[in-house]
């Protein structure tokens, strides 16, 4: 199966501009099309159609960066109208096609390569605790789902916190870990795909009932929680911290 996946990727790469490249690629696999697509999605988190779209837009970005005409590129990569290409391209990289050459922006979506990799085996310290009912209290907003790198929307949210809100959170904070926490929830894709939006809250844990300064509240029922000791590794140093964010209740 691994060979078929890589052979299919190579075929797509060689025929990326063909309108029916996926249909033709599926004729070359020895398993059913449905089974192949399910395996592809399971391994990559995206459909093969999404993969082809991303590869085409990545190549289009490269062509735009080198000064080729937007109209020519739109039709080269299978779009029937300039509007359709412009919308797809902006949704993909955040910029209009006409801005790329001037800004020098390049977003890359490399070709997939399937390999066998065995990982894991690292020890992880975890403690189980009981917590009474409490509230996450802070500021929140809907932000784009982003698996890696700095999420600028979350940075903007943090920068929007007023001095009054900081003081109110400090007053309310009365539960472990006694520090500001980040909580992500209500993902459009249940955190399975890097697309759509989620709600992100920056705040503290509290059992206080009276909340001021325009802060928002996310209530939690009493229950059992897992607290995992995370090891954050950086280029020049490392540190350990108790991680509550995105863990949720253990039971």
Secondary structure by P-SEA (a helix, b strand, c coil): caaaaaaaaaaaaaaccccaaaaaaaaaccccaaaaaaaaaaaccccaaaaaaaaaaaaaaaaaaacccaaaaaaaaccccaaaaaaaaaaacccccccccccbbbbbbcbbbbbbbbbccbbbbbbbbbbccccccccccccccccccccaaaaaaaaaccaaaaaaaaaacccccccbbbbbcccccccccccbbbbbbbbbbbcccccccbbbbbbbccbbbbbbbbbbbcccccccccccccccccc
